[in-house]
């Protein structure tokens, strides 16, 4: 129990959210989403059609997803079908849901809404007093202010079926190449806040619980709000009880050791200054003759690309590379004023300063910049395991693709949200939709990490381990436990035939 909030879980809250993002990401969600509290402004069908047309045109002509074969088919098909289903009058909530769904079909983890002027935050934020875990289409309470609710199944909240709420919120964040890996990760980690905002931060929550067994009937209870979100209380620093010795600690990463010559490198994000930290980690591993290394990339949404590359150099035993593709059509006409400033600097940084790496695709007209790297003279050559989840994306996906494509590492956990073959990024100017003013980040370049693969969704692990209710309530970490078992018995792991994310 956390005494100040009266929260209860199945076990200690310190271990419950091993894979949660940092507190600043949590508050970022609150600042951006406001998905449920509409400003009361009625919007027309014509407004939404104008925004969808603008978004589709910008994607087709100036989004790096257009450089992928079939990369815009999902958005095109969805747009063509939805225009005949739009009501004449649209609420702010519905409007945002349509735009979110369009971005999900654009299938780019880096194209996301950062400002929504259609909605305002209420003066008092009141949160749902429990958190849910979806398992096999059911939604179980795993953390609650009232311990009697633990383990119960929620059917509906404020007359909205949970399956409908879940489906809508899966589009809160798009995943590279499609699918719901990143959206599911956000929902699983932040659903108390997301659902509260989705419902407009009501003063109470009318919850329909499913019966505990077939001989009972369901029940409905009105629960008072939680003034401090449950997620904030559970956002404890990552703690790995299976590793007793912290060898090195950085700002965003730490290195732990255990008996038996196994080490853990946990990385929450990449920063430029981490390059020196990673070098110290490898030096220590080599000096102490560690035989196995687990790299935990769960919750890692990327960061500095060159830091991830430097770590890769310390782990690979062969050359590796990536290609940066620039769309033939400039994105500048579609960007807002601030976005155009970012665009001008990006042109200097990525085009003007890297002429010697440039080639041109004669058929398509776009430019390609190739970056090649060699392994570091001192690199770790022991057994290597990667842990991933839906948050694993961007530069974290680059690292996992290079190590998996070269058969340097095996992967455990759940599907990554970042694309296996590549992703969109590099520079992130902003674009504002003309009718609503909704503002979004618009990546400029396509990074191709594994040109031999046509799998654009995230990496599917060799050993897939999805969260179970009992594990979450007890603060257990079955992914880490399985990784230790594999390193203790190397021949035990079975490679997933779909490990490179093949559908």
C-alpha positions in Angstrom: 0.0 0.0 0.0 1.1 3.6 -0.7 -0.2 5.3 2.4 -0.4 8.8 1.0 -2.7 7.7 -1.8 -4.4 4.6 -0.3 -3.5 2.6 -3.4 -3.1 -1.2 -3.2 -1.7 -3.7 -5.6 -1.0 -7.4 -5.5 2.5 -6.7 -4.3 5.1 -3.9 -3.8 4.5 -0.9 -6.1 8.2 -0.4 -6.5 8.5 -3.5 -8.7 5.2 -3.3 -10.4 6.1 -0.9 -13.2 9.5 -2.1 -14.2 9.0 -1.0 -17.8 7.2 2.3 -17.2 8.6 5.4 -18.9 9.9 8.3 -16.9 7.6 10.7 -15.1 8.2 13.4 -17.6 6.7 11.2 -20.4 3.6 10.7 -18.2 3.0 14.4 -17.8 3.6 14.8 -21.5 0.7 12.5 -22.2 -1.5 14.7 -20.0 -0.4 17.9 -21.8 -1.0 16.4 -25.3 -4.0 14.2 -25.1 -7.0 15.9 -23.4 -8.9 13.5 -25.5 -12.1 13.4 -23.6 -12.8 17.0 -22.6 -14.3 18.7 -25.6 -14.4 22.4 -25.8 -18.0 22.3 -26.8 -17.2 23.6 -30.3 -19.2 21.9 -33.0 -17.2 21.0 -36.1 -18.6 20.3 -39.5 -18.1 17.4 -41.9 -16.5 19.8 -44.4 -13.8 20.8 -41.8 -12.8 17.1 -41.3 -12.9 16.4 -45.0 -10.6 19.4 -45.6 -8.1 18.2 -42.9 -8.2 14.6 -44.2 -7.6 15.7 -47.8 -4.6 17.9 -46.7 -3.2 15.1 -44.6 -3.5 12.5 -47.4 -1.9 14.9 -49.9 1.0 15.7 -47.6 1.6 12.0 -46.9 1.5 11.1 -50.6 3.9 13.8 -51.7 6.1 14.6 -48.8 6.1 11.9 -46.1 8.9 9.4 -46.0 6.3 6.6 -45.7 5.7 7.2 -49.4 9.2 5.8 -50.1 8.0 2.3 -48.9 6.3 0.0 -51.4 2.6 0.0 -50.3 3.4 2.4 -47.4 0.4 4.5 -48.0 -2.1 1.9 -49.0 -3.7 1.7 -45.6 -4.2 5.4 -45.3 -5.6 5.7 -48.8 -8.1 2.8 -48.4 -9.3 4.1 -45.0 -9.7 7.6 -46.2 -11.7 6.5 -49.3 -14.1 4.4 -47.1 -14.5 6.8 -44.2 -15.6 9.9 -46.2 -18.9 8.3 -46.9 -19.6 7.5 -43.2 -19.0 10.9 -41.7 -21.9 12.6 -39.8 -22.8 16.2 -40.7 -21.9 17.5 -37.2 -18.8 16.2 -35.4 -17.8 16.7 -31.7 -14.2 17.6 -30.8 -13.8 14.0 -29.4 -15.0 12.4 -32.6 -12.8 14.8 -34.7 -9.7 13.8 -32.8 -10.5 10.1 -33.1 -10.7 10.4 -36.9 -7.4 12.2 -37.1 -5.8 9.6 -34.7 -7.1 6.8 -36.8 -5.8 8.4 -40.0 -2.3 8.6 -38.4 -2.6 5.0 -37.3 -3.1 4.0 -41.0 -0.2 6.2 -42.0 1.7 3.8 -39.8 4.6 6.0 -38.5 5.5 6.0 -34.9 7.1 9.4 -35.2 4.1 11.1 -36.8 2.1 12.2 -33.8 -0.2 15.0 -32.5 1.5 17.5 -30.2 -1.2 20.1 -29.9 -5.0 20.0 -30.2 -6.7 23.4 -30.0 -10.1 21.8 -30.2 -10.0 20.8 -26.5 -9.2 22.3 -23.2 -8.2 20.7 -19.9 -10.8 21.0 -17.1 -9.8 23.0 -14.0 -9.8 19.9 -11.9 -8.5 16.6 -13.2 -10.2 13.6 -11.7 -8.8 10.1 -12.5 -10.1 6.6 -12.6 -9.3 5.0 -9.3 -7.8 1.8 -10.8 -5.6 0.6 -13.6 -6.5 -2.3 -16.1 -4.6 -5.0 -17.9 -6.1 -6.4 -21.1 -5.7 -10.2 -21.3 -7.6 -12.3 -24.0 -10.1 -9.5 -24.7 -10.9 -9.1 -21.0 -9.9 -6.1 -18.8 -8.7 -6.9 -15.3 -8.0 -4.5 -12.4 -4.4 -4.9 -11.3 -4.0 -1.8 -9.2 -6.7 0.0 -7.3 -7.4 2.3 -4.4 -9.8 -0.4 -3.0 -8.2 -3.8 -2.8 -11.5 -5.5 -3.2 -11.4 -4.6 -6.9 -8.1 -6.3 -7.6 -8.5 -9.1 -10.2 -12.0 -8.1 -11.1 -13.1 -7.9 -14.8 -14.4 -4.5 -16.1 -17.1 -4.7 -18.8 -18.0 -1.0 -19.2 -17.2 2.4 -17.6 -19.8 5.2 -17.7 -21.9 3.2 -20.1 -19.0 2.8 -22.6 -18.0 -0.8 -23.3 -14.4 -1.4 -22.5 -13.8 -3.1 -25.8 -14.9 0.1 -27.5 -12.8 2.3 -25.3 -9.8 0.1 -25.8 -10.2 0.0 -29.6 -10.4 3.8 -29.8 -7.4 4.4 -27.5 -5.2 1.9 -29.4 -4.9 4.6 -32.1 -3.5 7.1 -29.5 -0.1 6.3 -30.9 0.7 4.7 -34.3 3.2 1.9 -34.8 5.7 1.7 -37.6 4.4 -0.4 -40.4 0.9 -0.8 -38.9 -0.4 -2.9 -36.1 -0.9 -1.9 -32.5 2.3 -2.6 -30.7 3.0 1.0 -29.6 -0.6 1.8 -29.0 -1.0 -1.3 -26.8 2.1 -0.4 -24.8 0.7 3.0 -24.1 -2.7 1.7 -23.1 -1.2 -1.0 -20.8 1.0 1.5 -19.0 -1.2 4.6 -18.9 -4.8 3.4 -19.2 -6.0 5.1 -16.0 -5.0 8.5 -17.4 -6.0 7.7 -21.0 -9.5 6.4 -20.1 -10.0 9.3 -17.6 -9.2 11.8 -20.4 -11.2 9.9 -22.9 -14.3 10.2 -20.7 -13.7 13.8 -19.9 -12.3 13.5 -16.4 -15.7 12.9 -14.8 -16.3 13.4 -11.1 -17.3 9.7 -10.7 -16.9 6.4 -12.6 -19.9 4.1 -13.0 -18.1 0.7 -13.5 -19.8 -2.5 -14.7 -18.0 -5.5 -13.3 -18.3 -8.9 -14.9 -19.3 -11.8 -12.6 -16.5 -13.7 -11.0 -18.0 -17.0 -12.0 -20.9 -18.4 -14.0 -23.1 -18.7 -10.9 -23.0 -15.0 -10.1 -24.4 -11.9 -11.8 -22.4 -8.9 -12.7 -22.5 -5.7 -10.6 -22.3 -2.0 -11.2 -20.6 0.4 -8.8 -20.1 4.1 -8.8 -16.5 4.9 -7.7 -15.3 8.3 -6.7 -12.4 9.9 -8.6 -8.7 9.7 -7.8 -7.2 13.2 -7.5 -3.7 11.9 -8.1 -3.3 9.4 -11.0 -2.4 5.9 -10.1 0.3 5.8 -12.7 2.2 8.6 -11.0 2.3 6.6 -7.8 3.6 3.6 -9.6 6.3 5.3 -11.5 9.2 4.0 -9.5 12.8 3.9 -10.7 13.5 0.6 -12.5 14.6 -2.0 -10.0 16.0 -5.4 -11.0 15.9 -7.7 -8.0 17.5 -10.5 -9.9 20.8 -8.5 -10.2 22.4 -7.7 -6.9 25.4 -5.6 -8.0 25.2 -2.3 -9.8 28.4 -1.9 -11.7 27.9 1.5 -13.4 25.1 4.0 -13.5 24.4 6.7 -16.0 21.5 9.2 -16.4 19.4 6.9 -18.5 21.0 3.6 -18.2 22.7 1.3 -15.7 24.8 -1.8 -15.7 24.3 -4.6 -13.2 26.0 -7.9 -12.6 25.0 -11.2 -11.1 26.5 -14.5 -10.1 27.4 -16.8 -13.0 29.0 -14.2 -15.3 25.8 -12.6 -16.5 25.3 -8.8 -16.8 22.4 -6.5 -17.5 22.5 -3.2 -19.4 19.2 -1.4 -19.0 18.7 1.6 -21.3 15.6 3.8 -21.1 16.7 6.2 -23.8 19.8 7.2 -25.8 21.6 10.5 -25.4 24.8 11.7 -27.0 26.7 11.7 -23.7 25.9 8.0 -23.3 28.7 7.1 -25.8 31.4 7.4 -23.1 29.2 5.5 -20.6 28.7 2.6 -23.1 32.5 2.4 -23.6 33.1 2.1 -19.9 30.4 -0.6 -19.7 32.2 -2.7 -22.4 35.6 -2.2 -20.8 34.3 -3.4 -17.5 32.6 -6.4 -19.1 35.8 -7.4 -20.8 38.0 -6.9 -17.8 35.6 -9.0 -15.6 35.2 -11.7 -18.3 31.4 -11.7 -18.3 30.1 -14.4 -20.6 26.5 -13.2 -21.1 24.9 -9.8 -21.5 21.2 -8.9 -21.4 20.3 -5.5 -23.0 16.9 -4.3 -21.8 15.3 -2.0 -24.3 11.8 -2.2 -22.9 10.3 1.3 -22.5 13.1 2.7 -24.8 11.5 5.0 -27.4 14.9 5.9 -29.0 16.9 9.1 -28.6 20.3 10.0 -30.0 21.0 7.8 -33.1 24.8 8.1 -32.8 24.8 6.9 -29.2 22.9 3.8 -30.4 25.4 3.3 -33.2 28.3 3.6 -30.8 26.8 0.8 -28.6 26.2 -1.3 -31.7 29.9 -1.0 -32.6 30.8 -2.4 -29.2 28.6 -5.4 -29.7 29.0 -6.3 -33.4 31.7 -8.4 -35.0 30.9 -7.3 -38.6 30.3 -4.1 -40.5 26.9 -2.6 -40.5 25.2 0.4 -42.2 22.0 2.3 -42.8 20.5 4.4 -45.6 18.8 7.8 -45.2 16.3 8.5 -48.0 15.0 12.0 -48.8 11.6 12.3 -50.6 11.8 13.9 -54.0 9.1 16.4 -53.1 9.8 19.0 -50.4 7.6 18.9 -47.3 8.0 22.7 -46.8 4.7 23.8 -48.4 2.8 21.7 -45.9 4.6 22.7 -42.8 3.6 25.5 -40.4 5.8 28.5 -39.6 7.8 26.8 -36.9 8.1 23.7 -39.0 9.6 25.6 -41.9 12.3 26.9 -39.6 13.2 23.3 -38.6 13.0 22.2 -42.2 15.6 24.8 -43.3 18.1 23.7 -40.6 17.5 20.1 -41.5 18.4 20.8 -45.2 21.7 22.3 -44.1 22.5 19.5 -41.6 21.5 16.5 -43.6 22.0 17.6 -47.2 24.6 20.4 -47.3 27.0 18.8 -44.8 26.9 15.2 -46.1 27.3 15.6 -49.8 30.0 12.9 -50.0 27.5 10.3 -48.8 24.8 11.2 -51.3 23.6 9.2 -54.2 20.4 9.6 -56.2 17.7 7.0 -57.1 17.5 7.5 -60.9 14.1 5.9 -61.1 12.3 7.6 -58.2 14.3 10.9 -58.0 14.8 10.8 -54.2 18.2 11.2 -52.6 19.9 8.5 -50.5 22.7 9.0 -47.9 24.6 5.9 -46.9 26.3 5.6 -43.5 28.7 2.7 -42.9 30.3 1.6 -39.6 32.9 -0.9 -38.4 33.0 -2.8 -35.1 34.9 -1.2 -32.3 38.4 -2.6 -31.8 37.2 -3.6 -28.3 33.8 -5.3 -28.5 31.9 -7.7 -26.4 31.6 -11.1 -28.1 29.8 -13.1 -25.4 26.2 -14.4 -25.4 23.8 -11.5 -26.1 20.0 -11.2 -25.4 17.7 -8.3 -26.2 14.5 -7.5 -24.3 11.9 -5.5 -26.2 8.3 -4.3 -25.9 5.9 -2.0 -27.7 7.8 1.1 -26.6 11.0 -0.1 -28.3 11.3 2.2 -31.3 13.4 4.6 -33.3 17.2 4.3 -32.5 16.4 1.4 -30.1 14.9 -0.4 -33.1 18.0 0.3 -35.1 20.1 -1.4 -32.5 17.8 -4.4 -32.2 17.6 -4.8 -36.0 21.3 -4.7 -36.6 21.9 -7.3 -33.8 19.1 -9.6 -34.9 19.7 -9.4 -38.6 23.4 -10.4 -38.1 22.3 -13.3 -35.7 24.4 -11.6 -33.1 21.5 -11.6 -30.5 18.3 -13.4 -29.6 15.3 -11.4 -28.6 12.7 -11.9 -25.9 9.6 -10.0 -24.9 6.8 -8.5 -27.1 6.8 -7.0 -30.5 8.6 -3.7 -30.9 6.7 -0.6 -31.9 9.5 0.7 -34.2 9.9 -0.8 -37.7 12.3 -3.7 -38.2 13.4 -2.8 -41.7 13.5 0.9 -41.0 11.5 3.9 -39.7 10.9 7.6 -40.5 12.7 10.3 -38.6 15.9 12.4 -38.7 14.3 15.8 -38.3 10.9 16.6 -36.9 9.3 19.8 -38.1 5.6 20.5 -37.4 2.5 20.5 -39.6 -0.8 22.1 -38.7 -4.1 20.9 -40.3 -5.8 23.9 -42.0 -9.4 23.5 -40.7 -8.9 22.4 -37.1 -5.4 23.7 -36.3 -4.4 20.3 -34.9 -0.6 20.3 -34.9 1.6 17.2 -35.4 5.2 16.2 -35.8 6.1 15.3 -39.4 9.4 13.4 -39.9 11.4 14.2 -43.0 13.5 11.2 -43.8 13.3 7.4 -44.2 16.0 5.3 -42.4 16.5 1.9 -44.0 18.2 -0.4 -41.5 17.8 -3.8 -43.2 17.3 -3.3 -46.9 17.0 -7.1 -47.5 13.8 -7.2 -45.4 10.3 -6.1 -46.4 9.0 -6.4 -42.9 8.0 -2.8 -41.9 6.4 -3.7 -38.6 8.4 -4.0 -35.4 10.6 -7.0 -34.6 8.8 -10.0 -33.3 11.0 -11.7 -30.6 12.4 -15.2 -30.8 10.6 -15.8 -27.5 7.3 -14.0 -27.2 6.2 -13.3 -23.6 3.1 -11.2 -23.0 2.2 -9.8 -19.6 -0.1 -12.0 -17.4 -2.3 -10.6 -14.7 -0.7 -12.6 -11.9 2.8 -11.5 -12.9 1.8 -7.8 -13.0 0.0 -7.9 -9.7 3.0 -9.6 -8.0 5.6 -7.4 -9.6 7.2 -10.3 -11.3 9.3 -10.0 -14.5 8.9 -13.2 -16.5 10.8 -11.8 -19.5 13.9 -11.1 -17.4 13.5 -14.5 -15.6 13.3 -16.3 -18.9 16.4 -14.4 -20.2 18.4 -15.6 -17.2 17.2 -19.2 -17.8 18.4 -19.1 -21.4 21.8 -17.8 -20.5 22.1 -20.5 -17.8 21.1 -23.1 -20.3 22.1 -21.7 -23.7 20.7 -24.5 -25.8 17.2 -24.2 -24.4 15.9 -21.2 -26.4 13.8 -22.0 -29.4 14.0 -19.5 -32.3 10.7 -18.1 -33.4 10.3 -18.7 -37.2 8.7 -15.3 -37.4 11.4 -13.7 -35.3 12.1 -10.9 -37.9 8.5 -9.8 -37.6 7.0 -11.7 -40.5 3.2 -11.5 -40.2 
